[in-house]
């Protein structure tokens, strides 16, 4: 017959068992419980006004990341200077994973070549997390404006612009954005001139387009899609090298523009970045959860319906993408002759 354990030994055994159980629970718990991040809300800075594609994508991802990490991801708009104001705000934030940037081809592919003085280094001051989406731009006009000018396609527009030098204007989401540069490249290749009207984001620019206060815009497709479908804007062409699945009947600028626009291509992209020095563990976890969200049928279908192609690549792949975009857009800036002080 086994003799009963002494009370002290029973307590010691129970304590050992409790420690083992707690240890196993710690191993099985979500990774954020181990690192302590996140234990408060995370900000995603959008460097443009509400209503544009950067804002649309950030607001699509924020609730997905919030559910994945158990803390709110809050979108904050900090518009100005072609995205530079918001990007600089992120650079000046702590590199603790609580402030992220929804960067763009403007903030991380164009601006270094366009601005004489940039308040941040797009390579050294940031850690790439992942590409969220790539989108074509779309050349749009107010239907009444197009009718008044006799424009039903790209070549009609070129004729109208040449017949009215300096009388047409071109709206954009701000100096140095892909929307601005797409228009500048169009002008340089066709020998036309339009007055540039920079706004603090696509949202305000589109309001003036719909109101008939601006003549043409080379907008990111997702932010213009609703207005195109509603008949408030007419799409003349997309700026990508191939047609968009979201607007299959709309030609590319190259297809519609004739010999003068052979080789024309000026698409956009958007991705998450963090301040330099942010923990690799945090960066990798955000990338993994973003990729999962972008691969989910609900998110993927919603973005593709707006003309966006979901991303989700690794930090290293996104870093290489940014390097390639620097080289490409430096050439576009040079060809277009665009400059911003």
C-alpha positions as CSV (number, residue, x, y, z in Angstrom):
1,X,0.0,0.0,0.0
2,X,1.4,3.4,-1.0
3,X,1.8,5.8,1.9
4,X,0.1,9.2,1.5
5,X,2.4,12.1,0.5
6,X,3.3,14.7,3.1
7,X,1.2,17.9,2.6
8,X,4.4,19.9,1.8
9,X,5.3,17.5,-1.0
10,X,1.7,17.6,-2.3
11,X,1.9,21.4,-2.5
12,X,5.3,21.2,-4.2
13,X,4.0,18.8,-6.8
14,X,1.0,20.9,-7.5
15,X,3.2,24.0,-7.9
16,X,5.4,22.1,-10.4
17,X,2.4,21.0,-12.4
18,X,1.0,24.6,-12.4
19,X,4.3,25.9,-13.7
20,X,4.4,23.3,-16.5
21,X,0.8,24.1,-17.5
22,X,1.6,27.8,-17.5
23,X,4.8,27.2,-19.5
24,X,2.9,25.3,-22.1
25,X,0.2,28.0,-22.3
26,X,2.9,30.6,-22.9
27,X,4.3,28.6,-25.8
28,X,0.9,28.2,-27.4
29,X,-0.2,31.8,-26.8
30,X,-0.3,34.4,-29.6
31,X,3.1,35.9,-30.4
32,X,1.9,39.4,-29.3
33,X,1.5,38.1,-25.8
34,X,5.2,37.2,-25.7
35,X,6.6,40.4,-27.1
36,X,4.2,42.8,-25.5
37,X,3.4,44.3,-28.9
38,X,0.8,45.5,-29.6
39,X,-0.6,46.5,-26.2
40,X,-2.2,49.8,-27.4
41,X,-3.6,51.1,-30.7
42,X,-1.4,51.3,-33.8
43,X,-1.5,54.3,-36.2
44,X,-1.4,54.0,-40.0
45,X,-0.4,57.5,-41.3
46,X,-2.0,58.2,-44.7
47,X,0.0,61.1,-46.3
48,X,-3.0,62.4,-48.3
49,X,-6.5,63.6,-47.7
50,X,-9.4,61.2,-47.2
51,X,-11.1,59.7,-50.3
52,X,-8.1,58.8,-52.4
53,X,-6.6,55.3,-53.1
54,X,-4.0,55.6,-50.3
55,X,-6.8,56.2,-47.8
56,X,-9.1,53.6,-49.3
57,X,-6.4,50.9,-49.0
58,X,-5.4,51.9,-45.5
59,X,-9.0,51.7,-44.3
60,X,-9.4,48.3,-46.0
61,X,-6.4,46.9,-44.1
62,X,-6.9,48.6,-40.7
63,X,-9.8,46.4,-39.5
64,X,-8.1,43.3,-40.8
65,X,-4.9,44.0,-38.9
66,X,-6.9,45.0,-35.8
67,X,-8.6,41.7,-35.7
68,X,-5.4,39.8,-36.3
69,X,-3.5,41.6,-33.4
70,X,-6.3,42.4,-31.0
71,X,-5.7,46.1,-31.0
72,X,-7.2,48.9,-33.1
73,X,-5.3,50.1,-36.1
74,X,-6.3,53.7,-36.6
75,X,-5.9,55.6,-39.9
76,X,-4.7,59.1,-39.6
77,X,-4.6,61.5,-42.6
78,X,-1.6,63.9,-42.7
79,X,-1.7,65.5,-46.1
80,X,0.7,67.9,-47.7
81,X,3.7,68.4,-50.0
82,X,3.0,65.4,-52.2
83,X,3.0,63.0,-49.3
84,X,6.1,64.4,-47.7
85,X,4.4,65.8,-44.6
86,X,2.9,62.4,-43.6
87,X,6.1,60.5,-44.4
88,X,8.2,62.9,-42.3
89,X,5.8,62.5,-39.4
90,X,6.4,58.8,-39.4
91,X,10.2,59.2,-39.6
92,X,10.0,61.4,-36.5
93,X,7.9,58.9,-34.6
94,X,9.3,56.2,-32.3
95,X,10.4,53.0,-34.0
96,X,8.3,50.9,-31.6
97,X,5.8,49.5,-34.1
98,X,3.0,51.9,-33.1
99,X,3.3,54.2,-36.1
100,X,3.2,52.9,-39.7
101,X,3.1,54.7,-43.1
102,X,0.9,53.7,-46.0
103,X,3.6,54.8,-48.5
104,X,3.2,55.3,-52.2
105,X,5.1,55.4,-55.4
106,X,5.2,59.2,-54.7
107,X,6.7,59.1,-51.2
108,X,9.1,56.2,-52.0
109,X,9.6,56.2,-55.8
110,X,9.2,59.7,-57.2
111,X,9.9,62.4,-54.6
112,X,13.6,61.9,-54.2
113,X,14.1,62.7,-57.9
114,X,11.5,65.5,-58.0
115,X,12.2,67.5,-54.8
116,X,15.4,69.5,-54.4
117,X,15.1,69.0,-50.7
118,X,13.3,66.0,-49.2
119,X,12.8,66.0,-45.4
120,X,13.4,62.2,-45.2
121,X,15.5,59.6,-47.0
122,X,13.0,57.0,-48.4
123,X,15.6,54.2,-48.2
124,X,17.5,54.9,-45.0
125,X,14.7,56.3,-42.8
126,X,12.2,53.4,-43.4
127,X,11.9,49.7,-43.1
128,X,9.7,48.2,-45.9
129,X,7.0,45.9,-44.6
130,X,5.0,44.8,-47.7
131,X,3.4,46.0,-50.9
132,X,-0.3,46.3,-50.3
133,X,-1.5,46.9,-53.9
134,X,-0.5,48.0,-57.4
135,X,-3.0,50.0,-59.5
136,X,-3.1,51.6,-62.9
137,X,-4.0,55.3,-63.1
138,X,-6.9,56.3,-65.3
139,X,-7.3,59.3,-67.6
140,X,-10.7,60.8,-66.7
141,X,-12.7,63.8,-67.7
142,X,-16.0,65.4,-66.6
143,X,-18.6,64.2,-69.3
144,X,-19.9,67.7,-69.9
145,X,-16.4,69.0,-70.3
146,X,-15.6,66.2,-72.7
147,X,-18.7,66.9,-74.8
148,X,-18.1,70.6,-74.9
149,X,-14.5,70.0,-76.2
150,X,-15.6,67.3,-78.6
151,X,-13.5,64.7,-76.8
152,X,-14.5,61.0,-76.9
153,X,-11.0,59.4,-76.9
154,X,-7.3,60.2,-76.2
155,X,-6.5,61.5,-79.7
156,X,-9.5,63.9,-79.5
157,X,-8.1,65.2,-76.2
158,X,-4.7,65.8,-77.7
159,X,-6.3,67.8,-80.6
160,X,-8.3,69.8,-78.1
161,X,-5.3,70.5,-75.9
162,X,-3.2,71.7,-78.9
163,X,-6.1,73.8,-80.1
164,X,-6.4,75.5,-76.7
165,X,-2.8,75.9,-75.4
166,X,-2.8,76.8,-71.7
167,X,-6.6,76.9,-71.5
168,X,-7.0,73.4,-70.1
169,X,-6.1,72.3,-66.6
170,X,-5.0,69.0,-65.1
171,X,-5.9,68.1,-61.5
172,X,-3.7,65.9,-59.3
173,X,-3.5,64.6,-55.7
174,X,-0.5,66.8,-55.2
175,X,3.0,67.7,-56.5
176,X,5.2,64.7,-57.1
177,X,2.4,62.0,-57.0
178,X,2.1,59.4,-59.7
179,X,-1.1,61.2,-60.7
180,X,0.9,64.4,-61.3
181,X,3.8,62.6,-63.0
182,X,1.5,60.6,-65.3
183,X,0.1,63.8,-66.6
184,X,3.5,65.4,-67.0
185,X,4.7,62.5,-69.0
186,X,1.6,62.7,-71.2
187,X,2.3,66.4,-71.8
188,X,5.9,65.9,-72.6
189,X,5.2,63.0,-75.1
190,X,2.3,64.7,-76.8
191,X,3.7,68.3,-76.9
192,X,0.7,69.6,-75.1
193,X,0.4,72.1,-72.1
194,X,-2.1,72.0,-69.3
195,X,-2.0,74.0,-66.1
196,X,-1.3,71.8,-63.2
197,X,-3.8,72.0,-60.2
198,X,-2.3,70.2,-57.2
199,X,-4.7,69.2,-54.4
200,X,-4.1,67.6,-51.0
201,X,-5.3,64.2,-52.2
202,X,-7.5,62.6,-54.8
203,X,-10.6,63.1,-52.8
204,X,-10.7,66.9,-53.1
205,X,-9.4,66.8,-56.7
206,X,-12.2,64.4,-57.7
207,X,-14.8,66.7,-56.1
208,X,-13.7,69.5,-58.5
209,X,-13.6,67.1,-61.4
210,X,-17.2,66.1,-60.8
211,X,-18.2,69.7,-60.3
212,X,-16.6,70.6,-63.7
213,X,-13.9,72.9,-62.2
214,X,-11.1,70.8,-63.6
215,X,-10.6,69.4,-67.1
216,X,-8.6,66.2,-66.8
217,X,-7.0,63.9,-64.2
218,X,-4.8,60.9,-64.4
219,X,-6.2,59.5,-61.1
220,X,-5.5,56.2,-59.4
221,X,-8.2,53.8,-60.6
222,X,-9.7,52.8,-57.2
223,X,-10.5,56.3,-56.2
224,X,-12.2,57.1,-59.5
225,X,-14.0,53.9,-60.0
226,X,-17.2,54.8,-58.2
227,X,-17.5,58.1,-60.2
228,X,-16.8,56.3,-63.5
229,X,-19.5,53.7,-62.7
230,X,-21.9,56.4,-61.7
231,X,-21.3,58.2,-65.0
232,X,-19.9,61.3,-63.3
233,X,-16.6,60.8,-64.9
234,X,-15.7,59.3,-68.3
235,X,-12.6,57.1,-68.6
236,X,-10.5,57.7,-71.7
237,X,-7.6,55.3,-71.0
238,X,-5.7,53.5,-68.3
239,X,-2.0,54.3,-67.8
240,X,-0.7,50.8,-67.4
241,X,1.0,48.7,-70.1
242,X,-2.1,46.4,-70.2
243,X,-5.8,47.0,-69.9
244,X,-7.3,46.7,-66.4
245,X,-9.6,43.7,-65.6
246,X,-11.8,46.2,-63.8
247,X,-12.3,48.3,-66.9
248,X,-11.7,45.8,-69.8
249,X,-13.3,48.1,-72.4
250,X,-11.1,51.0,-71.7
251,X,-7.8,51.0,-73.7
252,X,-4.4,51.9,-72.5
253,X,-2.9,55.3,-73.2
254,X,-0.5,53.7,-75.5
255,X,-3.2,51.9,-77.4
256,X,-5.4,55.0,-77.7
257,X,-2.9,57.7,-78.2
258,X,-1.1,56.7,-81.4
259,X,2.6,56.9,-82.2
260,X,3.3,59.8,-79.9
261,X,2.4,57.8,-76.9
262,X,4.2,54.5,-77.8
263,X,5.8,53.1,-74.6
264,X,3.7,55.3,-72.2
265,X,3.3,53.6,-68.8
266,X,2.8,55.2,-65.4
267,X,1.2,53.0,-62.8
268,X,1.0,53.4,-59.0
269,X,1.6,51.3,-55.9
270,X,1.0,51.5,-52.2
271,X,2.7,49.7,-49.3
272,X,3.2,49.6,-45.5
273,X,6.5,50.9,-44.0
274,X,7.8,51.6,-40.5
275,X,10.5,53.9,-39.1
276,X,14.0,52.7,-39.4
277,X,15.1,50.5,-36.5
278,X,11.7,48.9,-36.0
279,X,12.0,45.4,-34.7
280,X,12.3,42.8,-37.4
281,X,9.9,40.6,-35.4
282,X,7.2,43.3,-35.5
283,X,7.8,44.0,-39.2
284,X,7.6,40.3,-40.1
285,X,4.4,39.7,-38.1
286,X,2.7,42.7,-39.8
287,X,3.8,41.5,-43.2
288,X,2.5,38.0,-42.5
289,X,-0.9,39.2,-41.3
290,X,-1.2,41.7,-44.2
291,X,-0.4,39.0,-46.7
292,X,-3.1,36.7,-45.1
293,X,-5.7,39.5,-45.3
294,X,-4.8,40.3,-48.9
295,X,-5.1,36.6,-49.9
296,X,-8.6,36.3,-48.3
297,X,-11.4,36.1,-50.8
298,X,-13.3,39.0,-49.3
299,X,-10.5,41.5,-49.3
300,X,-9.0,40.3,-52.6
301,X,-12.3,40.5,-54.5
302,X,-13.0,44.0,-53.0
303,X,-9.7,45.4,-54.1
304,X,-9.7,43.8,-57.5
305,X,-13.2,45.1,-58.2
306,X,-11.8,48.6,-57.7
307,X,-8.9,48.0,-60.1
308,X,-6.2,47.2,-57.5
309,X,-4.0,44.2,-57.7
310,X,-3.3,42.9,-54.1
311,X,0.3,42.5,-53.0
312,X,1.7,40.9,-49.8
313,X,5.4,40.4,-50.7
314,X,8.1,40.0,-48.1
315,X,10.0,43.0,-46.6
316,X,13.1,42.1,-48.7
317,X,11.1,41.8,-51.9
318,X,9.4,45.1,-51.2
319,X,12.8,46.8,-50.5
320,X,14.0,45.6,-54.0
321,X,10.8,46.9,-55.6
322,X,11.3,50.3,-54.0
323,X,14.9,50.4,-55.4
324,X,13.7,49.6,-58.9
325,X,11.0,52.3,-58.7
326,X,13.6,54.9,-57.7
327,X,15.5,54.2,-60.9
328,X,12.4,54.1,-63.1
329,X,10.8,57.3,-61.8
330,X,14.0,59.2,-61.9
331,X,13.9,58.7,-65.7
332,X,10.3,59.7,-65.9
333,X,11.0,62.9,-64.0
334,X,13.9,63.6,-66.3
335,X,11.9,63.0,-69.5
336,X,8.9,65.1,-68.2
337,X,11.1,67.9,-67.0
338,X,8.9,68.2,-63.8
339,X,10.4,69.9,-60.8
340,X,9.2,70.9,-57.4
341,X,11.0,73.4,-55.1
